[in-house]
Amino acid sequence: MGRPFKCIGLVGIPRKLEAIETHQVLYDWLVNLGIEVLVEDRLAQYIKLPSNVYASLDTIGEQADLAIVVGGDGNMLRSARHLSHYKIKVIGVNRGNLGFLTDISHDHVIEQLTPVIKGEYDEDSRFLLEVSIYSDGQLINSGFAVNEIVVTPNTVAHMIDYDVYINERNAFSQRADGLIIATPTGSTAYSLSAGGPILAPHLDALIITPMFPHSLAVRPLVIKSDDPIHLKFPTTALDLNIACDSQIILPVRPTQDVIIRRSNYEFNLIHTKDYDYFNNLSSKLGWSQKMF
């Protein structure tokens, strides 16, 4: 059992305005319990609260013990990339669609969070990916991702050629629409749509999933999470884009080198005591519906 939380941050920019109701309900409830509450400053335009409660995401990471992220997985991914730099714990309230990372129901938010804020929860830390772009051996750009790093041409419906080195050993060369490097957390996201496998979240592994490869023999590959992946594009003429969780886009020239590795940062996801990953997976993907 963990310690009760004394300072809690409310995070998440709503896609739908009704999600603001959840922020208001949580704020009123936590304040009435005597808990210090910080609210992400980007929410100031949506909800009227005392001005001194608004804080940046980094300030919440520094000062709060727990961040409650309200929204869909997109809000969780954005928050997790920032908050992974701090010791703060993170839990999600689903006001989006599938919500693989935001598993608290907004209809029962007080009921489900009551034991959590008292210290009754399970920890489920997830590692991030770090991508680095080099030009003539010099680092020129970098980024982090919770779900995946995606490499594509910057022009739609064009293919690219790439060489993949794993642990600095030439592993394979492919021609495809792009390439997805996913964490176990991201195995239920873009990689899954491209035909990649689902990995249990605590596996120390990465998935390399080609996007529409120009060969029937090409299949996704699972490797150790601490094996760095080095990408080169010796015969590609197009400029490229690298997307981190589909939220941060980094431009890449075909003459540059891309290295993707497991980050030293983790985000400290927590769940209610009754959370079951496989039950959640079955529910979200419709596996619980019998076909016979």
N, C-alpha and C positions, 0 to 999 in steps of 0.2 A: 504494500500500500504506500502511495506517495504522500507528500505533504499537501495540505490544502493550499489553494492558490489565493494569494493576497492581492495581486494586481493582474487584471485580465484585459487584453486588447480585443476590440471588435474590428474585424477586417473584412474587406470584400466590397467591390463596386457592383451594384445590382444591374443585371441585364433587364430585369423586369422590376417596375417600381414597387410591386407588392412585396418584394423581398425586403424592402425597408421596414415593413411591419415587424419582421423578425429581429432586425437590429434594435428597434424601439423596445420590443418586448424583452430582449436580453438586457439592454441597458437598464431599464426600470427594475427588472428583477435583481440584477447584480448590485445595483446601488442600494436597493432596499435591504440587501444582505450585509451591507457595510463593506463591500469589496470595492477597491479602487478600480475605476474603469477608464481605459484610454480608447479613443475611437479614431480610426484612420482618418487623416485630415481630408482625403479625397471624398469622404462622405459628407462633408460640411454642406455641400450644395443640395443634398437630398434630405437631410434630417436636421432639425433645429435642436441643438443641445447647448449646454454652457460652453463658451468658447475655450475654456481652459482644459476641456477633456480631449480636444483634438490633438493628434500627434502624428508624425510621419511614421512610416512602416519601420524605418530603422530605429526610431525612438521607442516604438513599441517593442522591438526586438531587444533593445538594451534594458528597458525598465520593467516590462511585464513578465509574469511567470508563464502565462498561457495566452495563446492567440486563438480566438474562435473565428474561423473563416466562414462567412456566410455567402453562399452562391454555388456555382458549379465547380467542376475540376479546373477550369481555366483560372478562376480566382485563386484556387488552392495552389496551382503551379506558380503563378506570379508571386504569391506570398511566400511559398516555400523557398524559392530561389533567394529572396532577400533574407528570410528568417533563418535559413540554414547557417548563416554566419554568426548566429547567437545561440545561447543555451535554451531559449524559450521553447516550450512545448506547443504543439499545434493540433487542433481538432477541427473537423469540418461539419457544417450544417448544410444540408443539401437544399438549395433553391434553384438547381439547374436541371439537367437531364439525367444521364446515367449516374453520375456521382460516385465513381469508384473510390475517390479519396474523401468525399464529403458524405459520410454515412449516417449522420444524425438526421432524423426526420424533423422537418420544421413543424409538423403537426404535434410532435411530442417533445419539443426541444427542452422545455423546463424539466420534464420528467426524466429525460435521458441524461441531461447535463448535471442534475442535482448531485448524484454520487461522484461524478467526475471532479467537480470543483472542490469536493471534500477530500480528494486524493485517491478515489477508487477508480483506477483505469489501468489499461494495459499499454505498454510502450511498443512502438513499431517503427523504429528509426529506418529511414530510407536514404540510400546514397545517391549523389548527383553525378552527372557527367560534366567534364570540362573539355571544351574544344579550343585549340590554339591554332592560329594561322601564321605561317612563317613565310617570309620572302627573303631569299638569299641568306637564310639562316637567322634572320632577325624576326622576333615576335612583333607582329603588327596589329593583331586583334585577338580577342578571346571572349568566351561566353560560357554560361552554365545552363544545364538542363536537368529537369527532374525526370521527364518521360523519355525524350529522345533528341538526338541530333540528326537532322535530315539534310542531305546534300542533293541539290537538283540544279539543272541548268537554269539560268535566269530568263530563258525563253520557253514558253509552253510548248509541249509536244515535240521536244528534241531529246535525243539520247546523248549520253556521255560515256566515255571510256575511262575507267579508273583502275589503278593498281592498288591492292590492299596488302599492307605489311602488318603482321601481327608479331609483337615482340621483336620488331625490326627484321623479321624473316618474311620473304616474299611468299604470301599465302595464295593469292589468286588475282586474276584480272578479269574484268567483266565489262559488258556493254549493256546499259540499262537506262531507264528514265531517271534513276537516282538511287540513293542508298540511305537506309535508315539504321542508325545505331541506337538501340533501346536498352533501358534498364529493365529489371523485373517489374518496377512500378509502371513503366511505359509499355509493358508487353500486352496490356489490354487496350492500348490506344492505337496510334497510327500503324505500328508494326503489325498488330493483329489484322487490321484492314488490308494490309499488303500480303497476308498469308503467313505471318510469323507465329511462333508458338507462344503460349501463355506460360510464364514462369512464376512460380510461387515467390512472394515478395522478399523472402529472406535468403534466396539463392545468391551466391556471389558470382554472378554471371552477367554477360552482355549478349544481346542478340544483334547479329548483322543480317539485315533483311534487304535484299535487292528489290527495287521497284520496277515491275514489268521488264524483267531481263530479256535480252535477245537470245535466249537459249532455254530449252525445256529442261536442261540438266541442272540449272542453277536452283539452289534451295537455300533457305535461311540457315545460318550457322550460329551456334551458341559457343561462347568462349569464356574463359575466366575473366572476372571483372577487373583484375589487376594487370591484364595484358593490354598494353597500349596499342592503339590502332593508328597506323600511319597511312594516309591516302595521298596518292600522286595521280596526276592527270596528264601524262606525257603526250598523248595524241588527241586531246580535247582542245577544240578551238574556241568554244563558247565560254563566256564568263559564267560563274557559278554563284549560287546562294547557299548559305548554311543557315538553317532555321533551328533555333533552340526552343523546343516546346511550341513551335509554331507562333511564338510571340516575339522573339528577337531574331532579326535577319542580319546576317553578316555577309558582305560581298567577298567573293574569292576569285582571283585570277587563275587560269589553268596552269600557270607557271609556279604557283605557290604550293606549299605543302600544308596539309591539314593533319593535326594529331589530336586524337580523341582518347581520353583516359578517365579512369574513375577519379572523381574529385575527392579531396580530403574533407569536404563539407558533407554533412548529413542534415536532414531536417527531422526533427523529433516529433513525428506523428504519434498521436495516442488515440485509443479507442475506448468505448465503454466495455465493461467487463464481459458483457454477453455478445460482443462482436465475434463473428465467425467469418473468416476470409472466404472459405469455400462456399458457405451458404450465401454470402454476398455475391460471389461470382455467379453462382447458379441463378440467383434471383435477377441480377442485372442482365445476364445473357439469355435468359429464358430457358435454362436447362431444367428447371423444375417442372416444366410442362411436359407431360407424358405424350409421346407420339403414337401410342398404341393402347 
